Amino acid sequence: MAQLTFTPADHARITDAIRAAEAATTGEIYAVFARSSDAYVFVPATVALGLSLLAALVAAVLAPLAGFAISALALVLSQVAATALLLVLFAAMPRLRLAFVPQAIAEERAHRTALAQFFAHNLHSTKGRTGILIFVSEAEHYAEVLADAGIAAKVPQEAWDAIVARLIEAAKADRLAEGYIAAITAAGAILTEHFPGDHRNPNEIPDRLVEI
């Protein structure tokens, strides 16, 4: 999947969608897009060391069978060289790291980032506890809708799961701006049903998409 991007026009459309969705509800909607939820700095060293050790083991076993003699020094030097080359490769291609990260770890890091954004933007402190976060992390192919306590008590998780599923499909099709707009519209309809408001609703959270 190509790297997802948002134009100024996309940002403006998402802002308009949030304002429209919040027009008839006391709920607050915030959108965050993360390029990646972690640097995964443990991956290059772990993978490079593991692969270089495996290569050395294979060489040590197969070389005598093929009639070659490999000294201990040559094995050590080859491991050092292989490790260095792999570290350079990971540095040049950061996105390659995710190929070696277990899915459970990637999802945990993305969820942790979503929670951090939820609290960083004060979605937990709105009047009535009716803030929601629509979050996407590109590198992990992860999306989530986080709802504060007031909403979670009335809206079943299945409602948010359906929105997330459509958001992920939009990202796969490189239509993430449209995916956000559709998610915001759907979330607004849910909030309006359970937390109706009127024109006097205070706007407690800025109406925008944040890229991190």
N, C-alpha and C positions, 0 to 999 in steps of 0.2 A: 504494500500500500504506500502511495506517495505521501510525502509529508503534508499534513493538513495545514491550511493557511486561512486566515480571515482578512478580508479587505476592509477598509474603512466603511464601505457601504454595508458589508455584513454586520459590522458592529452596530451601525445605526439601525439596521433592521431588527437586530436582536434587542436593542434598547427599546424600540417601538413596541415589540412584541411583549416585553416585560411590562411596560406601562399599560398596554391594553389588557393584559391578563390580570393586572392588579386593580383595574378600574372599579370592579364590583366586589372586591373582597378585602378583608382586613389582613389577609396573608401577605407575606413578602417573599419575592423570588429573587434568587441571585444565581448567576451562572459563572462557572470557572472552567477554564481549559488549561490542562497541564501538558507540556511537551513530554515530560517524564516525571515520575513520582520519586525517583531515587537515582543516584549516580551509579549504584551497584559497584562500588569500588572494590569489593571483595572478589568480584568475578575474574578480572584479568589475572591477578596473582594466583588464584586457586586453579583456574583452568590451565594457565601456562605451566605451572608446576606439575599438575597432574598429567598433562599430555607429554611433557618432556620426560617425566619419569617412566611413563608407559612406553614411549619410543625407545628409551635407553634399555628397558627390560626386554623389549622385543629384539633389539639389536644384539644384546648380550646372549640371547637364546639362539637366534638364527645364524649369527655370524659363524660360530664354530661348525654348525651343520653345513654351511656353505664353504668351509675351508678358510675362513678369514680369522685373523686374530685381532681383537680390539683391546687396547690397553685401558687400564682404569682411568688414566689421565684423559685419553681421547673421549671416553664416555662422559666424564665430568664436563669437559670443554663443550662437547656436543649438547649436553643438557643446558649449560649456561647460554649457549648460542640460541638454542631453540626457545628457551624461556624469554630471552631478550627480543627475538623476532615476534613472538606471540604478543608480548607486551606492547610492542610498537604497533602491531596490527589492531589490537583493541583500542589503543590511543587514537589511531587514525579512523576507526570505525566504531564509535561509541554505541551505536544501535545494535551492533553485533553481540554485545554483552547479554542482551535479553534472551538470546537463543540458549544461553546456558543457565538461565534463572528459572527455577521451578515455578510453575504457574501459581501455586499457592503462595509463594513468597512475593511474587509480583503483585498479586491481588491484595495481599496484606499491606504492602507498601502503598499501593494506590488508595486503599481504603483509609489508611492512616493519614495520607495527604488530604483526602476529602474531609476528614474530621478536623484536621488542623485549619483548613480553609473555612470550614463552618464556624469555628470559634474565632478565627482571626477577623472575620468580617461581621462579627456580632450577631449572627443569625440566631443565637441562643438567647438573646436579650430583647427580642421584640415584644411589644405589648401583646399579651395573650399567647405568647410562645408559638407563633404561627409562621415562622420562617422556614423556607426550604432552599436547599442547595442542589443545583443541577450540575453535576461534575463529570468531566471526561478527562482521562489520562491517555494520551495517544500511544506512548511506547508500550504500555501494558495492555492496550486494547480493552480498556476498562471504563465503565460508566456506572454512575450511581446517583440516586436521588436521596438526599438526607433530609428528613423532616423533623422539626422540633417536637417537643413533648405534646403540645396542644394539638398538633395535627396527627401525630402517630396514634393518639388515643381514639381518633375517629375514623381515620382512613386506613384500610388494610394494606399491608405491604404489597399485595398482588397488584394494586392500582399503580404503584410506582414501578414495579417490575415490568409491567407492560410498556410504560413510557421508556424505560431503560432499554428494552429490547429493540424498540423502534429507533432509538438514538444510536445504538450500536450499528444497526443496519445502515443508517444514514452515513455514519462515519466510514463504513466499509465501501460505500458507493461514492465517497468523496463529496458528500453533500451535507457536511456537518453543520454548516450555518442553517440550512433548512431543517436539519434534525433538531437543533437547539430551539428554533422557532416553534416547531411542532410540539416539542416537549414542554416548552413554556406555555403554549396555548392549552395543551391538555392539563397541565398542572393548574393553570388558572381556572379552568372549568371545575376541577375537583375542589379547589379552595373556595370558589364562589358558592358551590353547593353546600359546603360545610361551614364556611366562615364568611357569609355575605357581609358586604359593607355598603357604603354610599360615597358620594363625592367628598365627604369630609375626612375620609381615611387619610391619616398622616403617612407620608412616604418615609419610612424609617431607614431603609437600606437603599443605596444608589442603584439605579436601574441600568445595569451594564454587564457585559461579558468581560471577565478578567482573564488574561493570559499569563501563565507563570512558567 
